[in-house]
Amino acid sequence: MAKSEFDFKHLSPTEQSVVESVCGGLAFSSGWWFEFNSDGSDEDPLELAAFHADNKKPLEEAPSIRAELLRHLLTGLVDEWPRPVQGVQVSGLRITGPLSLEYGRRKDGGPLPALICNHCHFSDRIKIEHAHLEGLDFSNSIFPSLDAELVKVSGAVGLWNVVLTSAGPALVNLAWADVGGLLSASGLSAGPEVEEIKIYLFQAKVRGVCSFHKAGHLTSRTIPLNLSIFESKFASDLDLSHTVFGTISAQNVEIASTLSLTDSRIESGANFSSAQLHGILQASRLDCPAGSNGLTLDELQLDGVWLMHDATIHGGIKMVGVRCKGGWEIQGTRIFAKSEGEGRGWAIAAREARFGGSVQMRKLHAQGLIGLARAHIDGNFDLRGAILTPTDTGAETSDGQSLFDCLFAPALGVAGDMRLGTSPSGQSGQFDGVLILDGSTIEGDLELSGASLLPRPGDERIMSLRNARVGGHLAVCGFAPDRMTEGIVDLTGAVVGVLDDRNGEGWGQHPQDRAETKSPGVRLRLNGFVYHRLHEEEGRAASLWPGRRRWLDRQDYGVETRHIFYPQPYDYLTKLLRADGHEQDARRVAIAKRAKRRHAGEASFFDWLLSLLYQITFGYGCSPVRATGTLLAYWVIGSLWLSYANRLGVITVAKDGARERVGAACLDFSPGLHALELMVPLPNVSGGACAVDSAAVAWKVAEVAYALGGAIVLALALITFSGVARHELNR
C-alpha cells in the first residue's frame, strides 16, 4: 500500500477518542445510527438520516472520522500507536473519504487486525482487494459498494443489514475471496437510487455458513439481487431463503450442507448446472414469476433430499442427468413451461436423471410436458392428485419435433411402485395427454385406480405401455367418477405380474356403451400383453367369462379394423384360465377367438360360412354341450325325415327273408333306430331289412348324404369330447 499524507498529529476530538479506544483494546461507540427514513406516506421519498437517542438529526451533525484513520490503525503505519490486538471496532460514525486497503498487510506481512464498523455511514466505496484481514464486519452500515476481490479473511465476514447506495448497479465483489468463517449478507439491501444489486462470488471459498437471507428488502421496496457464485466452494450451508433475486448463476458450485431457496423469488431464472450439493436442497414456496427462465440444474449432484413444496415455477425445470441420492418431494407445486424459445413446452426435463429415493409429485400442477426418458427412481414414483396438461404448442425436441404428451418417460426405471390415482386427501390425478411409458420397468405396482385420463386432439391414446414391464400389480379398479376417462391404453407387448382390473370392468366406460353417454369409452391394445396371473379375488369367482368377454371386446385395432385380428390375447387368456381351473371359461374364450377371427373378415365367404356353422354346432371343438346338442338335433332331423319318407311309401323291404317280400312296404319300420344306423357305424340295431327304395333316386341320394353327414358330425363330436377330456386330464 502506498503511503498517504495523513496527518496523525492533528486529529479531531472524535478521531482522538477512536484512537484511544482502539489502542486501549476497546470498542468505540458514539450511540448514533443511520438509516433511510420517511414520514410513512407514499409520496414522501426515503431519505438518509442520522439518529441519536431516538431523535432524528441531520446527517452532518453525526460524529465523523476520516477513512484514512482506520487504514493507519489497521496497518500500523503510525509507530506511536500500539497495535490494536482486538482489531478496530467502531460504531455510529460517519466515515469520510475512500477506505482503501488493497493488498493490505501488517509491516511484518501478517494479516491485518479485524475491521468492525457497525452502524456506520461511508461516503465513498470500500476497496479491500487482495487484502488479508483477521475479520471483517460492516453490519448495519451504509456505503456505496464493496470491492473485495481476492480478499482473504481468517474469520467471519459480516454484511448483515448493509445498505448499498452506489448510483447504478450496487456491487459487492467477493470474487476469489477466501473466508475462514461465516459470510452473512442477511438483510442486505440498497438505497432508493439503486435499481439492481450485484453480488460476485466467483471461485470463492467460504468455510462457514454463507447467508443472503431476507436480502433485497428496504421498507416496502424490494430490489432484486443478481448473484454470481460460479465455481465457488461452501463448507457449510448456503442460505438464499426469503430473498428476491434477479438471477442466480451457480454453475459448478460445491456446497457441503444445505442449499435453501425457501420463500425466495427468482425473477429471471437460476442456473445450478453441475453443482455438487452434499446436503439437502430446500426450495419450498420458491417463486419464479411469469417471464422467468425457471430453474436449470443439469448434471446436478445431490446427496440429500430435494424438497419443493407449494412452489410456483414459470419457465420450467431443466435437470438433465441429475444425480440425486435422496428423493424428490415436489408436492403442491405449480410448474409452467415456457411458451417460446429454447425449452419451449417442457415443465420438467429430467432425461437420464437418477434418484436414490422416491419421487413424490403429489398434487403437482404442471402446464407442460414432464420428461423422464431413461430416468431411474430407486423408490416409489407418486403422481397421485397431480394435474398434468401439455401446452397448446407442444414441447419442442432437439430435432425440431413437437410432443403433446403430458408424461414422456420411455425406458423409465422405478424400483418401487408407480401411483397415478387419488391422493390421500382425495384429489384425483388428472392427465390430459398421453402418458408414455414405453419400455419402462416398474418393479412394484402400477396403480391407475381413481385417475382421470383424456387424450389430446390428434392422438386417441391416453397411456402407452408398449413393451413395458410391471413386476407387481397393474391396478385399474375404476377411474375418477367426476370426469369421464376416454381414449386408448396401449398394452402391446407389456408384461405384468398381476392383472387387477375387477375382472375387466375396472377400465371405465365400455366402448359398446357409447350410445348412452356419447363417449367413446376406454379401448385397449392387447396384442402381446402378458400377465402372469389374475388378482386373487377374480380367481375365486365362479365365472370370469362375462367380464373377460367385455374386456376382450375393448380391443382397438387402429383406424382400419377389417382384416386385422390378433389371436394372442385370446390364446394367452385361455391358457391362464385353464391353469387357474376355469376350464369352462377357457373354452368360451377359445370360441370367442374363432368368432372374432371370422368377424375380422380374413377368410372367403365359404370359409366364413363354415366357421359360423362350426361355432354354432360345436363351439369350434371346445363345447361338449353344443356337440351333444348337435348330435341329438341331427338324429331328430333324420328320424323325422325317415318317418315322413315311410308315410310316403318310399321305405320298402330291401332284403330277402323278411316277412314281407322285397319291394313291399315295411310294417315294423323304426325311423329313430334307422336314423341311428345311418349316423353311427354299428350293427343292425333296428332288426329290420328296410331301406329307402332304390327306385326313388332322390330319396336314395338324400339317405347317402345323411349317412355321410352323420359320419362328419360324429367325428367332430368325438374330437370335441376327446379334446375337452385331454385338457381335464392335463389340468
Secondary structure, DSSP 8 states (H G I E B T S, - for coil): -------TTS--HHHHHHHHHHHTT--EE-SEEEEEE--S-SSS--EEEEEETTEEE-GGGS-EEEHHHHHHHHHT--TTS---TT-EEEES-EEES-EE-TT---TTS--B--EEEES-EESS-EE-TT-EES-EE-TT-EES-EE-TT-EESS-EE-TT-EE--SSSEEEE-TT-EESS-EE-TT-EE-TT---EEEE-TT-EESS-EE-TTTTEETTEE--EEEE-TT-EESS-EE-TT-EEEEEE-TT-EESS-EE-TT-EESS-EE-TT-EESS-EE-TT-EE-TT---EE-TT-EESS-EE--S-EEES-EE-TT-EESS-EE-TT-EEE--SSSTTTTEEEE-TT-EESS-EE-TT-EEESEEE-TT-EESS-EE-TT-EEE--TT-EE-TTS-EE--SEE-TT-EESS-EE-SB-TTS-B-EEES-EE-TT-EESS-EE-TT-EEE-BTTB-EEEE-TT-EEEEEEE-----TTS---EEEE-TT-EEEEEESTTTTTT-S-GGGHHHHS---EEEE-TT-EEEEE-HHHHTSS--HHHHHHHHTTB---S--TT----HHHHHHHHHHHHTT-HHHHHHHHHHHHHHHHHTT-S-HHHHHHHHHHHHHHGGGT-HHHHHHHHHHHHHHHHHHHHHHHHTT-EEE-STTSSS-TTSB-SS--HHHHHHHHHS--S--S-S-EEE-TT-HHHHHHHHHHHHHHHHHHHHHHHHHHHHHHHHHH-
